[in-house]
Amino acid sequence: MAISLIIADDVEDTRAGIRRLLSLDPEIKVIGEAADGRQAVEETINLKPDIVLMDINMPVMDGITATEEINFRFPETSVVIMSVQEENEYLKRAMLAGARDYIVKPFSNDELVDTIKRVYRLDREKKNSLVKKAHQTDPQIISFFGTKGGVGKTTLAVNTAIAIRQKTRSQVIVVDLDLQFGDVAAAMNIKPRQSIADMVQESSEIDRELLESYLLVHKPTGVKVLCAPLKPEHGEIIGSSDIEKILKILKETYQYVIVDTACYFSDPVLTALEMSSTIFMVSTLDILAVKNTKMALNIMENLNMHGAVHIILNCADETTGMKREDLEHALGCEVLCAVPTSNKTALSAINKGIPFVLTHPNSNIGEGVMRIAHSLIQGVEKPAREKRVGLIAGLMGIHS
């Protein structure tokens, strides 16, 4: 497959000359052009090239700013800076902005082609290494927890699972542990014929074969799903010992076990949280969510779970009167990732049952989820965790 490329330069003759040079190599295909930095970003959104050849001095948006935006929003696209010798200071700034390499004007055909192919090869090796690393890391149980309905934990859990699957091709499963009002199946347009409650009722001896028979497949991606009970009252039959067995078995088969929890502490939820290598506490910028999140963090600290907890700020709209810094100050910890507000995209995805990472991967909200997935693939640093104490003791702040 040819290396796809966009040429960004405000001089039309320069773009035409570069296109002619590259047309001589069948391994490189120019799929677009841009006359300014803003257009380069827009063309990257639309065409998703492997590489952008970026001039520095351009109108509307300069090449350095465009490079920074592309590197942040589309990390899978590499930027190669085109510069003249007198622009060394600009060149340093461009490399800090995320450019992979640079080439000095005027350049020969061989210099240009060699630079493009070298950057592409190195990026391919890096991506392959990322996939390999995902398969080599220990299996992970990742729980999404929120203390208030509507913070978006189910949406983030489902889309993160799919994003990980897309990036790594690893075995990924979503466990819907909101045992009364689980929405994972609806969010993925899956019609649940059977659930975790049916499995627990069938046999007290849960094994891998039985568990696999109750899993459903999200056909567009291959992500597996263990659905919540079909009726709220059926959630009562599932105990913490059942959850412990289920998660232990899944961890033996799946590289990533994504758990969408209920928005309150129960024995099954606490068991899942205790078994999780990463707990994403989802909050929004409203005072009620912040208050409840703070209380939950205190409880988790008393339960010695705080080392696994990371804050995800969803619907990060700072026009509401509260900012990310206010949330961090209130909670006493940093936000790992902020997912921008995109109500129209998120609501449309929910109503259609098609996760937005499939339909709008380059939207602001899609990129936010990709950052969450990337943090899991790369490995979120977590302090050593201590022994769990009981729920009542945790709630009261008593350690054994």
Protein Blocks (a to p, Z undefined) as FASTA:
>chain_A
ZZddddddfbfklmmmmmmmmmmpmkbccfbdcfbfklmmmmmmmnopabdcddfbdghi
afklmmmmmmmmmmmbccdddddfklmmmmmmmmmnopabdcdddddfklmmmmmmmmmm
mmmmmmmmmmmmmmmpccdddddddfbehilmmmmmmmmmmmmmmmnopacddddfbfkl
gcklmmnopacfbdfklmmmmpmcdcfklmmmmpccdfknopacddddfbfklmmmpcfk
lmmmmmmmmmmmpmbdcddddfbdcfklmmmmmmpmbdcddddddfklmmmmmmmmmmmm
mnopmmmpccddehiafknopafklmmmmnopacfbdcdddfklmmmmmmnopafklmmm
mbmklmmmmmmmmmmmnopadddddddddfklmmnopaZZ
